Amino acid sequence: MDQADKKPDVDLSLEGLLEAATPVHREDHLEPEASRFTRPASSGMDISLTLAAKLVAPIEREIDALPLLPWHEKASVFCHPTYEAPWALQVVGSRVAGFWALVSELTAQKAEEISFSTSMRCTELSKDLGFSVCHSWRRIVSQTHYAEQRLGGRCDGESYHFAYSGKDTPEMAGQTWSPAKTTVPGRFVALAKALKEYVRDPVNHPAMEAIHDHVAWLTDHALLK
């Protein structure tokens, strides 16, 4: 067979297909929703609300035990992927008391019933970094609005549910689904993931560098309107 006629190799694995896929959702903002962090778990079959409540509970218990009072800001995200374990992260604190980042991850699920176990980690952030993260969170969530053209349906991917509340700011919330990496929601998701990796391993210097990089990018591209 001629080299010119040879077909290129195609990665047909799930990872390869997802990597090569072009995201449909390219809006440069979050879309509105009610917060996943203050709504009670649904008594029906809303598994997403049940998971969010289960993941946030140990974070809230840990926050109550931290020397943070009075805390002035709380930045939150709940990630619900199709094929991976869901997780939640919160950054909470103030310029006076300091800031902490806390992550809760699903570690097990019984197939026959809605029963979960979780792992929880937390680490302290510098006051300047914690303030910058929360400031970016507030700015982006405050720009949440409906897309000009609603999507009719969504394929497998990752849904992200963000929220922010502050001393003088009622809770705001917004969501995104598998955003393109070059959009504001895409960089916002990348910031959340970098924070999660840093909490997992506080000596992870690449994760800390990524956090600073994403905060700087979002500061330049997500200006208040």
C-alpha positions in Angstrom: 0.0 0.0 0.0 1.3 3.5 -0.9 2.2 5.7 2.0 -0.2 8.3 0.6 -3.0 5.8 0.7 -2.4 4.8 4.3 -5.2 5.9 6.6 -4.2 7.8 9.8 -4.5 5.9 13.0 -7.6 6.9 14.9 -7.9 6.5 18.7 -11.4 4.9 19.2 -11.1 4.6 22.9 -13.5 6.7 25.1 -10.6 9.0 26.1 -9.5 9.4 22.5 -13.0 10.2 21.3 -13.6 12.7 24.1 -10.3 14.4 23.4 -11.0 14.7 19.7 -14.6 15.9 20.2 -15.6 19.5 19.8 -17.6 20.8 22.7 -21.1 22.0 21.8 -21.4 24.4 24.7 -19.3 27.4 23.9 -21.1 30.2 25.9 -18.6 32.5 27.7 -20.6 32.6 30.9 -22.4 30.4 33.4 -26.1 29.6 33.1 -28.5 30.3 36.0 -29.7 27.6 38.4 -30.7 27.3 42.1 -27.7 26.7 44.3 -26.7 23.0 44.9 -25.3 24.0 48.3 -28.3 25.4 50.2 -31.0 23.3 48.7 -32.0 20.2 50.7 -31.4 16.8 49.1 -34.4 15.8 47.0 -36.8 13.2 48.4 -37.3 12.0 44.8 -34.8 10.7 42.3 -32.6 13.7 41.8 -29.3 11.9 42.3 -27.3 15.1 41.6 -28.8 16.9 44.6 -28.3 13.8 46.8 -24.7 13.6 45.8 -24.1 17.3 46.3 -25.6 17.2 49.8 -23.6 14.1 50.7 -20.3 15.7 49.5 -20.9 19.1 51.1 -21.8 17.7 54.6 -18.3 16.8 55.7 -17.0 20.1 54.3 -19.5 22.0 56.4 -18.5 20.0 59.5 -14.8 20.7 58.9 -15.5 24.5 58.4 -17.3 24.6 61.7 -14.2 23.2 63.4 -11.8 25.7 61.7 -10.6 28.9 63.4 -12.4 31.0 60.7 -15.1 32.9 62.4 -16.1 35.3 61.2 -15.7 34.1 57.7 -16.7 36.6 55.0 -16.6 34.7 51.7 -17.4 31.2 50.5 -16.7 29.9 47.0 -18.1 26.5 46.1 -18.2 24.1 43.2 -19.8 20.6 42.8 -18.6 18.5 39.8 -20.8 15.6 38.5 -19.0 13.8 35.7 -20.6 11.0 33.8 -17.9 8.4 34.1 -15.8 9.6 37.1 -16.4 10.1 40.8 -18.1 13.4 41.7 -16.5 15.9 44.0 -17.1 19.2 45.7 -14.8 22.0 46.7 -15.2 25.1 48.9 -12.8 28.0 49.6 -13.9 29.8 52.7 -12.5 32.6 54.9 -11.6 36.3 55.1 -8.6 38.6 55.0 -8.7 38.7 58.8 -9.2 35.0 59.7 -7.4 33.5 56.6 -8.6 31.1 53.9 -9.0 27.4 53.6 -9.7 25.1 50.7 -11.7 21.9 51.3 -12.4 19.0 49.0 -14.8 16.1 49.4 -14.8 13.2 46.9 -17.0 10.2 46.5 -15.1 7.0 47.2 -17.7 4.3 47.1 -21.3 3.7 46.1 -23.6 0.7 46.7 -25.4 -0.2 43.5 -28.4 -1.5 45.3 -29.2 1.6 47.3 -28.4 5.3 47.5 -25.5 4.9 50.0 -22.1 6.7 49.6 -18.8 7.1 51.4 -16.6 10.1 51.0 -13.1 11.3 51.7 -12.4 14.9 52.8 -9.2 16.9 52.7 -8.4 20.6 53.5 -5.5 22.9 53.4 -4.8 26.5 54.2 -4.3 29.1 51.5 -2.4 32.3 51.8 -4.7 35.3 52.5 -3.8 37.0 49.3 -4.4 33.8 47.2 -7.7 33.0 49.0 -8.9 36.5 48.5 -8.0 36.5 44.8 -9.7 33.1 44.2 -12.9 34.3 45.9 -12.8 37.6 44.1 -12.6 35.7 40.7 -15.4 33.4 41.8 -17.7 36.4 42.7 -17.0 38.1 39.5 -17.8 35.1 37.3 -20.8 33.9 39.1 -22.2 37.4 39.2 -22.2 37.4 35.3 -24.4 34.4 35.1 -27.2 34.7 32.6 -29.2 32.6 30.2 -27.7 31.6 26.8 -29.0 33.3 23.7 -29.7 29.8 22.3 -30.7 27.0 24.6 -29.4 23.5 23.8 -32.0 20.8 23.3 -30.0 18.1 25.0 -26.6 17.2 26.2 -24.4 14.1 25.7 -22.1 12.5 28.3 -19.7 15.0 29.9 -19.1 16.9 33.2 -21.6 19.3 34.8 -20.2 21.9 37.2 -22.3 23.8 39.7 -20.8 27.0 41.1 -21.9 29.2 44.0 -20.6 32.2 45.8 -21.8 34.0 49.0 -20.2 36.8 51.0 -20.6 39.0 54.0 -22.7 41.5 52.1 -23.6 39.3 49.1 -26.5 36.9 49.0 -25.7 33.5 47.5 -25.4 33.4 43.7 -25.2 30.3 41.6 -24.5 29.2 38.1 -23.7 26.1 36.1 -21.8 24.9 33.0 -21.4 21.7 31.1 -18.1 20.5 29.6 -17.1 24.0 28.6 -14.5 24.7 25.9 -11.1 25.2 27.5 -10.6 28.6 25.9 -13.8 30.1 27.4 -14.3 31.8 30.7 -16.2 28.8 32.1 -13.5 26.5 30.8 -10.8 28.4 32.7 -13.1 28.6 35.7 -13.4 24.8 35.7 -9.6 24.6 35.3 -9.1 26.8 38.3 -11.4 24.6 40.4 -9.5 21.4 39.3 -6.2 23.0 40.1 -7.4 23.9 43.6 -8.6 20.3 44.0 -5.2 19.0 43.0 -3.5 21.4 45.4 -5.7 20.4 48.3 -4.9 16.7 47.5 -1.1 17.5 47.6 -0.2 20.8 49.1 3.5 20.5 48.0 2.2 20.2 44.4 4.0 23.2 42.9 2.6 22.8 39.3 -1.0 22.9 40.8 -0.2 26.1 42.7 1.3 27.7 39.6 -1.8 26.7 37.6 -4.0 28.4 40.3 -2.1 31.6 39.9 -2.2 31.4 36.1 -6.0 30.8 36.0 -6.7 33.6 38.5 -4.6 36.0 36.4 -6.3 34.9 33.2 -9.8 35.2 34.7 -8.9 38.7 36.1 -8.1 39.9 32.6 -11.0 38.2 30.7 -13.9 38.2 33.2 -14.3 41.8 33.9 -17.4 43.0 35.7 -19.9 44.5 33.2 
